[in-house]
């Protein structure tokens, strides 16, 4: 049965092209941008407090109680990262103990470059909420919380022994339930069913003809989310939520030029806490704030273990720090149907100059966002969002002190990148029931 579920999930992921590029839209290989077009237009400020519409369910399941009746939303996001690693003169190749030569001495390109962007990727997400009575809601969210795609852009790259290419795919399906305890407190919980697939390649030698060592595996594992949403007085929403870590029991193959080994690896993907506030200022203006902490420090040294012997055959050493994300946004209701919004965010990345790899060119980043919503009728609503992400200069230095460097390694690799990311998103929300026949619910200010 698990094999059947895995096959179906893999087909879904492939069809949806759930890949981000080397400069992802959140810290490390996490994807924040694909969750909501409305949220994207405001840098996801107030996400935990229902400030970004139905997409808030991906952060805080208690916000499902903010949507009366029966509603569905479909989001489609295009992520376009740009940039490349440009090696510096610090890149050297060791040909004998204590003897190093420039990369070009072995027939390589002038130090080589590494591509971070390229064709971009489409990332879908969806939300459904069904009100059963005046206190109980059930629903479903789907999305891609993690993703990565990076590769070298030429035949020979100085860092190929550290990494030639990387692909990470994921899809998250979350049945959700929400309950309104009284007029000002709602609680919610969601089960996370997550498919995760990884493929990492690195060269086994220094020449362009060197074979690959390929790690390829996938898994389906489970986690949870729970949250609380408060409306202490009219026009104010406060939300706080927790997303659990998921221990991914990755199983697959480790391919070498002359051997194939069945392997397994345990990946502890990070848990997180998110807090948000949404405050109505007057009939036209609404303000939003958000803070998110992600426990990336649990994602550190990952042994790759042979299923035949039970012994490690390799290790993925990341040694990340925790990350923090701060966002603020404003909405202006231009008229009954049109709402304009903008936001700014700043992220303190889990990746820094001491642990950065050729796979992930991440660093602290600034979000600048804008968007709009247009209500065609009481049943149909369109959201559009755009974000530009400026990533601080990202330096990589494979030398003494780097978690993936070995004294026996033949390459000392130093490079830097200046990544940037463009993200565009659109969403359609549809209400299936008659709005005039909605079950009465608590009198709070809701998204229009």
N, C-alpha and C positions, 0 to 999 in steps of 0.2 A: 504493500500500500504506500509506504513512504517513497519507494522508487517511482510509483505512478505520480504522486504529488510533485516529486522533484522534477520529473520530465515535463509536467504541465507548467510548473513555475518557470522552468528554464525556457520553454517556448514563449511564455508571456514576456519574460525579460528580453529575449532576443527581439521579439516583435516590437516592443516598446522602445528599444535602443536606450536602455537605462544606463548610459555611460556619461560621466563627466570627464573633463580633461585634467591634465596635471595640475593646473591652478583651479581647484574646485571652488564652489561658491561658499563653503564654510571651512572651518579649520581642518587640516589634514585632508582626508578623502571623504568627509561628510558633505552632504548636499542639503543646503537650506532652501535654495532658490526655487526648486521645483515644486514646493508644497502648495503655493497659493498665488494667483495673479494679484488679488487684492492686497495680500501681504507684501508681495514684491514691490508694489507701488509705494510702500511706506516703510521699507527696510525691516519689515516684520515687527515693528513697534507695537506693543500691546497684544501680541499673539496669544499669550496665556490668559488674557482677560476678555477674549472674544472680539478684540479690536480689528481683526482681519477677516471677519465673516466666517464661513463654514471651515475655512482652512485652519482656524484656531483649534479644531478638533485634533489636529496632528500634534499639537503641543499640550493641550489641556482637555481631556475627554469630558470634563464637567460643562464645557461651553456648548455641548450638544443641546442643553436645555434652553438655549437662547433662540432656538429656531422652531417656532410653532408650526404644527402641521406636518406635512411630508415633503421633504426637499432633497434635491440632488444637485451636485456641482461637479463639473469636469474641467480640469486645468491642463493646459498644454504650454510647456515652457521650452524655449530655445536658449541654450547656453553656449556662448562663444568665447573661449579663453584665447589669449594671444601672448606670445613671448617665447623666448628660447634661452637656454643656457649658453653663455659665451665663456669658454675656459680662459683662464689667465695664464701668465707665464709661470705660475707656480706648478702647473701640471707637468709631471715628469714620469718616465718609465724606468724601472730598475732592470738592468740587464745582468748585473752581478752584484754580490754583496758590497754595498757602499758605492756602487757605480750607477748613475742615472743619466739618461739621455733625453732630449726632447721627443715628444710624440712622433714628430715627422721622421725621425731616424729609423722607425720601423715601417715606414710606408704609409702612415696614417695621414689624415687630413691635417691642416694646421690647427692642431689641438681638438678639432671636432666640435660640434654643437649638438644640443639636445632639444627636440621640439616639445613644446608644452601645449600648443593649441593645434588648430587645423580646421577640420570640417565642422566642429561643434557637435551638439547632441540635442535631441528632443527628450524631454522628461515629462511624463504624464503623472497626474495625481487625481484622485476622485474622493468625494465625500457624499454620504447619504445620512439623513436623520429622519426618524419616524416617531412622532409623538403618539404614544399609546393612550395616555390619559393626561389629566392636568398635572401629574407629577413625574411620570415615567417616560423616558425616551430610549430607543435603541437605534443603532446605526452602524456604519462601516466606513473606514478610511483605507485608501491604498496610496502608495507612493514609493519613492526610491531614496531612502535615507543615506545611502553610501554609494559612491561610484568613482571611478578613476580610469583615465586613458592617457598614457604617455609613451613616447618612443623616441629613439634617436632619428634625426632627419638625414643621416648620411650612412654610407656603408661601414665606415670605420669610425668609432667614437672612442675617445680616450678613456671614458668611464664605462666601456662596455662590460668589463669584468665586474662592475657593481650593478649594472642594470642595462638591458637593451630595450625592454618594453614592459609595460604593466597594464593590466585590465582588471578592474573590479566592478562587478555588477551586483545589484541588490533589488529586491522588491519586498515591501512590507504590506501585509494585509492585517487590519486591526478591527475585529468586531468590538463595538463600543456600547456602553450603557451609561445613562445619566439619570439622576434622581434629584428632584427638587424637594429638599427637606422642609423648607418654609419659604416665606416671601423674600428672604435675602441670602439664603445659602443653598447652593447646589453642589453635588458631588458627582464624580464620574470615574469610570475605569475602562480600560481597553486591554485586550490580549494582543500581543504582537506575534504574528507568524511571519518569520523572515527567511527569505531565500537569499543565499550569499554565494557568489562564485568569484574565484580569483585565479589569474594566470600571470605569472611573473617569469621573465626571461633574463638571463645574463650569460655573457660569453664565458667559455671555459679556457680561453687563451687570449693572446694579444693581437693576433692578426685578424684581418677582415674575414678570413675563411674559418675562423675558430667556430667550433660547434656551440650549441646552446645547452645550458642547464635550465630546464623548464619545470616550474612548480605549477600544477594545475589541479584544482579541486573545488568542490562545492558542498553545500549542506543546507538543511532547513532546521532552524531552531526557534526557540520561543522566549518571549519576555513579556513585560506588561507596562502599562502606564496608569497612573491615577492622579486626580487633581481635585481642587476645590475652587469654586467661583463665588465671590461675595458681591452683594449689592447693598452696601451699608446705608446708602441714601440715594435718592432719585438722581440719575445721571452719572453715577460712579460704578464702575465694575473693577474688581480686583481679583486676579487669578494667580494661583501657584500650582505647579504640577511637577511630578517626578516621572522620568522615563528610566526603566531599569536597564542594566547591562544585559547583553545577550552573549552567552558563551557559545560561540560558533565552533562546532566539532567538524572542522573541515576534513574531508577525505578525498583522496585522488591519487595522482601519480607524480613522481619526481623523475623526469626524463633526463638522462645523460647521453652523451654521444654513443656509448656502448652498453647502456643498461637502462632498465625501467624498474623503478621501485614503487610498490604501493606504500603510500604514506598517510599520516594523519597529523593534524595540528589543531591546537585549541586557541582560538582567538577570543580574547575578552574585549568585545566592543564596548565603548564607554557608556556609562549612565549619565544622566543630566538632570538639572533642576532649572526650571524657568519661572520667572515672575513677571507679571504685567499689570498695568493700570490703564484704564480708558476712562476719560473724563469729558463729559459734555460741557462745553463752555456756554453756549447759547444755542438757539435754534439752527444756526448755520455752522458753527465751529465745534470740532471735537479734537481733543489731544490724546496722545498715546505714548506710553513709555514701556520699555521692556529690558530685562536683564536675563542672560542665560549662562549658566556654568556647565561645562562639560568635562567629565572626569577622564581625560585622555591619558593621564598618568598610569592608568591600569593597562594601557596598550604599550607593552615594553618589549621584553625579550621572548620570542615565540619559538620554541623548539619544533623542528620538523622531524617527526619520528617515523622510522620504518615500521610498517605493520608486520614485517617478517621477523625482525629481531627485537623490536621494542626499543632500539637504540636511536639516538639523534643522528640524522644524516646532514643536517644543515640547521640554520637558525636565522630568523628574521629579527634584527635588532633595531628597534625604533627609538625607545627611551624618550617618549613624549612628555611634555608638561601638560597641565590642565589649561583649558581655554576659557575665555570670557567674551561675551558679546553684549554690547550696550546699544540701544536704539531709541530714537524719538521720532514721532511723526505727527502730522496735522492733517485734518480733513476739513474741506469746505463744501457745504451743500449749496451749489450754485442755484439750483431750482429743485422742483419736486422730483425730477428724474435724474439729474446729473450731479455727481459728487466728484470733486477733485481732491487729490491727496499728494503728499510728498513726505519723505523721511530721510533720515541720516543714521548710519550705524557705524560702529567701530568694533573690530574684533582683535583681541589679544590671542594670537595663534598658539597652538600646541607645538608648532614647529619653530625652531630657532637656528642660529648659525652653528650650533654645536651638534645638532641631530638631523639636519636637513639631508635628504637623499636625492638622487637623480630622478627618482620616481615622482616626487612631490615637491614642487617649487613654492610651497606655501610660506607665508609670513603674515605679520600684522596687516590689517586691511581696512580701508575706508569705503563705506557704502554710500552712494548718492542715488536716491530713488524718486520716482514720480509715477502717477497712475490716475485712473479715473474709473468710475462705475456709471453705467447708464441703465435705467430701468425702462424696458420696453413696455411692460405691463405689470400687473400684480403677480404674474406667474413667471416672467422671464427677466433675467438681469445679466448684463455683460460687464465683465471686469477686464481692464487692460493694465499692465504694469511694465516698467522698465527700470533696470538698475545698472549703473556703472560701478565696478569695483576696482579701486586702485590698490594694488598689492605693493607693500614696501619692497625695496630691492632685496632679492633673495640670494644669499651666497651659500654655496656648498663647498665643503673642504674635507675631502677624504684624506686624512692624515692622522698622526697620533692624536688621540683624544676623541675621534669620531667613533660612535658605537659600532659601525660596520667596517672599520678599518682593522686590518691585521698586519703586524710587523712583517709578515712574510709576503704581503701583497706586493705585486710588481708595479702598481700604479699609484702615484700620489696625484690626486685630481682636485683642482681648485677652479671654480667657475662662479658666475653670477647671472641672475636673470632679472628682468624688469617686467613682471607679468601684469596683465590687466584682463578684466572679464566684462563682457557685455551680456546682459540677460534680458530677454523679452518674454512676456507671458500673457496668455488670454484665458479667460474662464467663462463658462456659461452656467448659470444657476437656474433651475427649473423647479417650480412648486407644483406638485402633483395634485393636491387637493384644492378645494375652494377656500380661498382666504377668508371669505365671509362666514364660514362655518367652523372656524378654528375653535378648539377646546380652550376655554379661558385659562390663562397662565398669569404668572406674577407681573405686575406693572413696572417693567424696567424699560429703559431706552434701548432699542434694538437697532441693529444695522438695517438700513433701508436699501 
